[in-house]
Amino acid sequence: MRPGIWQLLIVILIIALIFGAKKIPEIARALGRSSGEFKKGLKEGNAEAETKVSEIADAIKKNLD
């Protein structure tokens, strides 16, 4: 179930009351940076996994020949 516009507005209002208007851009920037780092880590992990899989596949092919 997706939240409606009113639920989102209430959540945004509560966040603004808790953290203050000046802190919200800082929090958003930090979330953006951490999201970018997470995506970068996923790409690196996937690339490393693909390399290992190809190494294992090559080793299996050599043993079968």
C-alpha positions in Angstrom: 0.0 0.0 0.0 1.5 3.3 -1.1 1.2 6.4 1.2 -1.1 9.1 0.0 -0.2 12.8 -0.3 -1.7 13.7 3.1 0.4 11.1 4.8 3.6 12.3 3.1 2.8 15.9 4.1 2.2 15.0 7.7 5.6 13.1 7.8 7.4 16.1 6.2 5.8 18.4 8.8 6.8 16.2 11.7 10.4 16.0 10.3 10.5 19.8 10.0 9.3 20.2 13.5 11.8 17.7 15.0 14.9 18.7 13.1 14.2 22.3 12.1 14.2 23.8 8.6 18.0 24.4 8.6 18.9 20.7 9.3 16.7 19.2 6.5 19.0 20.1 3.6 22.0 18.7 5.5 20.1 15.5 6.2 19.0 15.2 2.5 22.6 15.8 1.3 23.9 13.1 3.7 21.3 10.7 2.6 22.1 11.4 -1.1 25.8 10.8 -0.5 25.2 7.6 1.4 22.9 6.3 -1.3 25.6 7.1 -3.9 28.2 5.2 -1.8 25.9 2.3 -1.4 25.3 2.1 -5.2 29.0 2.3 -5.8 29.7 -0.5 -3.4 27.1 -2.7 -5.0 28.6 -2.1 -8.5 32.1 -3.0 -7.1 30.8 -6.1 -5.4 29.0 -7.2 -8.5 32.1 -6.7 -10.7 34.2 -8.6 -8.2 31.6 -11.5 -8.1 31.6 -11.6 -11.9 35.4 -11.8 -12.0 35.4 -14.7 -9.5 32.7 -16.5 -11.4 34.6 -16.2 -14.7 37.8 -17.4 -13.0 36.0 -20.4 -11.6 34.4 -21.2 -15.0 37.8 -21.0 -16.7 39.3 -23.3 -14.1 36.5 -25.8 -14.7 36.9 -25.7 -18.4 40.7 -26.3 -18.1 40.1 -29.3 -15.8 37.5 -30.8 -18.2 39.8 -30.5 -21.2 
